[in-house]
Structures are given as structure tokens and as C-alpha cells.
Amino acid sequence: MPAKRHAASSTAAPASTTASLSSGPATLKSNSSVFDIAGHVWQQYTANTPQRTLLLDAFMAFLVLVGGIQFVYCVLAGNYPFNAFLSGFSAAVGQFVLTASLRMQISDSGATSSSKPSSKGKNARFADDEEVEEGISHERAFADYIFGSLILHFFCINFIN
Amino acid sequence: MRWCLALLICAFVATVNALSSSGSRLLVVLDETTEKSTYSTLWSDLEARGYDLSFESPKSDKLSLFEHGERAYDHLLILPPKSKGLGPSLTPKHIVDFLNKDGNIVLALSGKSSTSSAVSSLLLEVDIHLANDRSAVVIDHFNYDTISAAEKHDVLLLQRSTPLRPDVKAFFDGEGVLALPRVAPQTLGSDSQLLAPILQAPATAYAYNPKEEIPSPDDIEATGSQLNIVSALQARNSARFTVLGSVEALEDKWFSASVKAPNGKKVPTVNREFARQLTGWTFKETGVVKVGKIEHHLATEGEVAAEDLNPKIYRIKNETVFRIEVSEYSFDKWVPFEVPAEDALQLEFTMLSPFHRLALQPISRTETSTVFGTQFVTPDQHGIFSFRVNYKRPFLTNIEEKHEVTVRHFAHDEYARSWAISGGWVWIAGLWAVIGGFLAFVIVWLYSAPTVNKVKKTQ
């Protein structure tokens, strides 16, 4: 999953590098090594990502780790209390999905607020017809997230018996 | 009312006095009453054992095995008739009906005169076959009585046989020599499980009609132990039918005779003891098995409360206990039943086919019965099951018990909690790590809010 995220941010990276080409401190040449590119991407990511998004990403990485361990354990040790496996593993997956959607809402609204003048008229209209003006607020998105998570936890604890 | 009570008590007393486990009315079918005196020791022995003997001639008009559609007698002893048949009231159909109504029969044959076709067709009904030449007798040149049959060799001297199979109870064994004059041999049909030989001819014996020439080897149908001297049929309803090849063996003369085998000593016969064993078995004084209490319940420590006995419903994977009490009748009383050494009384827990078939072990013993029991875990399969005990052995009355119970699956709250299963601890830890991580994330998120806002504002 982290690789995917890196891939996603690396596709976004050229835009940012072109944007900060004149003023940015470090520049990439066309013959840079893979490590240089990766290090550059990481730098860009840490420098430009808001703190809450970083926090979200860290939590998602943690969930991937927990889910991965549980899955590997199931493969190695067998699935005997199968409900326990299902509920433990799906708690991690479900939490990941919920966190991912929170991240989408947070970073979407961040993007719309930052690129208001340019892209408001074209793309954003299809995304959020109801709240055309300001998108979903962070507080609303976070409350939804907590609500969904509590439901998920409730089901998982019940199901693990 | 008092009259009724008196009748009831009379009936009760009558059953108590009867020594056989299935009634005491014995009908003896004799050709002529003059013959009666030849067997007087047998009659007195039977009367001493509690039988009410009635004697009838096969031609008698009064003779009827049934009265108002019910058996008029409990047991029947047929001596070979001199005349051609057994008469209109003892046709093979009547006798088979008598067997079907739980009546027991001893049929004696004689090699003196040829066996009548009525008897032969009766025996065919139960798959016992007589020799083609119905006057044939069993001859043995090695085991004969040198005193009475030095020339003809037609008085066989035999040891009482031990059971053919080691897992069958011995009802007819013992010390001593049995004298069997002029035996009419029988052969048994091979595909009937209900037939069993009681006494077989020795390997050196053969059958032929002494009035004719020695048959050519091609004409001999059966020799040696293929010839049965005494054979028995126990019907599915446990009614018993015994064929004795030599009626003369029951005569007073042979009860008290002394015999001498070739190069043997002169010894008294044990015919009287054998007659007791044979009539005792046929008239259900021995080899009668009775099932007493049957209990099944969940395996628990200590005593089981009365309301927990024989429940209608079990759950899968329940530890279950089954107990069955079995008694055996031995001449005049019930004694604890003992399974022969190489046999096993088995319990089946079946739904269409057995899921368990377990040997029942003797657990305790009362004065009159043995309690057999076993313990097992109900299979992981819900449905309508039954406890079955199906014990059918030669010379023992049949046990067929079937007790239905329901086996249900786990109720939702009967599964083991996941923390009780150590294999699930990793996933429990995973779940709580997710929840803990979520809480930590929420707290950090809330504390990080102002800086984000500040960043936004500065932007």
C-alpha cells in the first residue's frame, strides 16, 4: 500500500515540480537515479502534505501492517476460530477503507479550496452537486468517520464473540 | 369385583409357578396312549419342571392348537405318528401359525419307520430337509453301541457338542455319552440365518436305508457332519422349533441304559440330562434374554437427577452415557446376562446408518441382571438419531431396542468464546489494535486541529 501511495504521489509530483521549478531548492534531472527520484518524492511529500493528512497516512500504514500480520497468521496457522479471523481482519480492512474515504474528503476539500479559481467551474460540479459552495466540511467528514468506525467496531466485537 | 381380583391373583400365582418363561401348557401329540408309558420318565421330568401336560392323539377330534383364535397351548411336543400324517388339525399351516404366535415346538422323528410326507412338508417350511429316502438312518461304524447294536451299528454314541462358534453360548454341552438309536438325519438349508445345528453326526457317519442295498457313492447326498441329528430353528419372533432325529433317545429304556463304545468302557447314558437341556431350551427355560431398564443421559459427575434421564433432545458433541440392563432366564430364575467371551453386545447410534457402533461393557450387576453401558460423544451432525441395540444370536432370543432422540446443533450462545481458543488470540489482538489505533488517531487528530487551521489561515 505505501508503494501505491508513493506511486500516486509520484504521478502528482511532476505537476508540483513544474510549479516550483523556478523557486524550489532541489531539481531533478532527466538522468537522476531511482534513489534520487524516490528521495525527492519523499521530500516533496513530507514538505507539502498537511499534518492531518500525514497523520491519516501513518494510521493507514499502521492498519495495513495490522491487517497483513493477521492475514499471514491465518495462512500460516490455519483459520480455526474463523469468526475471529474474519472479524479481526475485516476490522483492519474496514478501518482502512473508512480512513481512506476520510482522507479523500479531507484532501478533496483542501484541493478545491486551494484551486478554487481554476477548476471550480469544470470538475468540482460533478463531484459535489449538493454542496457546491464549500464541499463537505472537515468537521462533518470527521463526524461521519467516527460514526462509521463505531458501527464497524460494534459489529466486529460482536462477531468475534 | 372380588371375583375379578381373585381371578387376577390366580393368574398371577399361575405365572409365578410356571417355570418356563413363556407359559406352562404343554401339548404332547402321541399316536396311541399306550405309547405314553414308554416315555414316563420324560413326562414326570417335565411335570416336575412345572408343565401342565395334555396328551392327544393326532386323529382326535378335540385336538386344536387354537381356541378363539388364540393359542390353546404354549408348547407342543410331537412324537412321530405311526399313521401316514399328523391329521387335519396339525397341518403344516397350523403348526407354522402356532410358531408365528410364539408357540414352541419339539418335533421328534424316528428312523424306525419312514417319516410321513406331512412331517416332511412341515420341515420344508422351515428349510430343514430330510433324506430323499425317508426310511434312512444314520450309521457309524466307529461310534456305535456294541451292546445293543453290535451288528447294525445304528445306535450312535456321541459326546454332547460344544458350540460350533466360539462366540455362542453353550446350552447343550456337558460330560458323558449320548445314545441315539436309529436317527433320521436332517440337512439344513444353507441360506437361513434362523437355523442352527444342535448336534451333528460324527465325520464317520453316513445315512442309508438298512432295508435296501448300500447306495452307490453317487446317490449319497450328505455324510458326516452334514447330517444333523438335532437341529433348531429360532424364528424372528424368538419362537423355537427343534427337530430331534431319534425319538427313541427319549424313552425310559435309553434314559437308564448303559452303553459301550467299541474299545471303550461301559458307561451310563446322559440322555435324560440332554432331554432336559433340549426341552428346556425349546420351551424357553434357557437362552431367554430380557431387557430391563434403558437409560441414557448426559455424562455428568455424580448422580443424575430423575428429570435429566432419557432426555428427548441432545446437542451435537454432547458427552452421552447409555445404560442397558439385560437378564437371562436360567430354568427357573432370572440371572445376570453374560456376553460370551468373543462376542460383544453393541450399541449403535444411528441416523439411517450408524454413526457410532460401540461395544457395551458390563458396568454393574444386580441379583437378576447385568447393567451394560458405554459413553460416547454425539456426532457433529444434527437430526433424528436413535440408540439401537440389535443383538441376535443363535440360541438366544432376539434383542431389538430402538430409542429415538433428537440431536440439535449449537445454540448461538453455546459456541466457545473466542478468547477461550488460544489460536484466536492473534486476531483478537488485531481487532483491539485497530480499535486502540483508532482511538489514538482520533485523539491526535483533535489535538492537531489548531495547527492545521493555522496553516490554512496562513495559506
Interface residues (C-beta under 8 A of the other chain):
Chain A: P50 Q51 R52 L55 F59 F62 L63 V66 G67 I69 Q70 Y73 C74 A77 G78 Y80 P81 N83 A84 F85 S87 G88 F89 A91 A92 Q95 T99 S113 S114 F142 I146 S149 H153 C156 I157 I160 N161
Chain B: Y415 R417 S418 I421 G423 G424 V426 W427 I428 A429 G430 L431 A433 V434 I435 G437 F438 F441 V442 V444 W445 S448 A449 T451 V452 V455 K456 Q459
